[in-house]
Amino acid sequence: MGDSNVRYRDAFDRETQAIAWKSPDGREFLVCGTEGGYALRSPEDWESDDDVEFEADSDGNVFCDGQPVGWKIPRPVLDRTTD
């Protein structure tokens, strides 16, 4: 997947982007900003309307179904979601 950007339109019809990020366990996610933090989706689930399983707070701490998983998305990755 590498370090790539994916452009998309959010729920408010604003053009924004998601950034590729590889978690410590090797899974690949697309990270995009939300009102309260960040949503993480696998590339395969990107177009899905299913609920987001993984989320991160504004500091990059990742949660799965509301429970902390011990991962932290680096600040440079988070900052790139707002480019």
C-alpha positions as CSV (number, residue, x, y, z in Angstrom):
1,M,0.0,0.0,0.0
2,G,2.8,2.4,0.8
3,D,2.3,6.0,1.7
4,S,-0.5,7.1,-0.5
5,N,-3.4,9.5,-0.5
6,V,-7.0,8.6,-1.5
7,R,-9.3,11.5,-2.3
8,Y,-13.0,11.2,-1.5
9,R,-16.1,13.3,-0.6
10,D,-17.1,13.2,3.1
11,A,-20.7,13.1,4.5
12,F,-20.9,16.9,4.1
13,D,-19.9,16.7,0.4
14,R,-16.5,18.2,1.1
15,E,-13.5,16.9,-0.8
16,T,-10.9,15.4,1.6
17,Q,-8.4,12.6,1.6
18,A,-7.4,9.5,3.5
19,I,-3.9,8.5,4.2
20,A,-2.5,5.0,4.1
21,W,-1.1,3.7,7.4
22,K,0.2,0.3,8.4
23,S,-0.6,-0.8,12.0
24,P,2.0,-2.4,14.3
25,D,0.4,-5.8,13.6
26,G,0.8,-5.3,9.8
27,R,-2.7,-4.5,8.8
28,E,-3.2,-1.7,6.4
29,F,-5.7,1.1,7.0
30,L,-6.9,4.2,5.3
31,V,-7.1,7.0,7.9
32,C,-9.4,9.9,7.5
33,G,-10.4,12.8,9.7
34,T,-13.8,12.9,11.4
35,E,-15.5,15.5,13.7
36,G,-14.1,13.9,16.8
37,G,-10.9,12.2,15.6
38,Y,-10.2,9.7,12.9
39,A,-11.8,6.7,11.2
40,L,-9.7,3.8,10.0
41,R,-10.9,1.4,7.3
42,S,-9.1,-1.3,5.4
43,P,-8.7,-0.7,1.7
44,E,-11.2,-3.5,1.0
45,D,-13.8,-1.8,3.3
46,W,-13.3,1.7,2.1
47,E,-16.5,1.9,0.0
48,S,-18.5,0.1,2.6
49,D,-21.3,1.7,4.5
50,D,-20.7,-0.5,7.5
51,D,-19.9,0.9,10.9
52,V,-16.3,1.8,11.4
53,E,-14.6,-0.8,13.7
54,F,-11.4,1.1,14.3
55,E,-11.2,4.8,15.3
56,A,-8.6,7.1,16.7
57,D,-8.9,10.1,19.0
58,S,-7.4,13.5,18.2
59,D,-4.0,12.3,19.7
60,G,-3.9,9.2,17.4
61,N,-4.7,6.6,20.1
62,V,-6.5,3.8,18.3
63,F,-9.6,2.0,19.6
64,C,-11.4,-1.1,18.3
65,D,-15.2,-1.0,19.1
66,G,-14.4,1.6,21.8
67,Q,-11.6,-0.3,23.5
68,P,-7.9,0.9,23.3
69,V,-5.7,-1.4,21.3
70,G,-2.3,0.1,22.3
71,W,-1.5,1.6,18.9
72,K,-0.8,5.2,18.1
73,I,-1.0,6.8,14.7
74,P,2.1,9.0,14.3
75,R,1.3,12.8,14.2
76,P,2.8,13.3,10.7
77,V,0.2,10.7,9.3
78,L,-2.7,12.5,11.2
79,D,-1.5,15.9,9.9
80,R,-1.6,14.7,6.3
81,T,-5.3,13.9,6.6
82,T,-6.0,17.7,6.6
83,D,-3.8,18.6,3.6
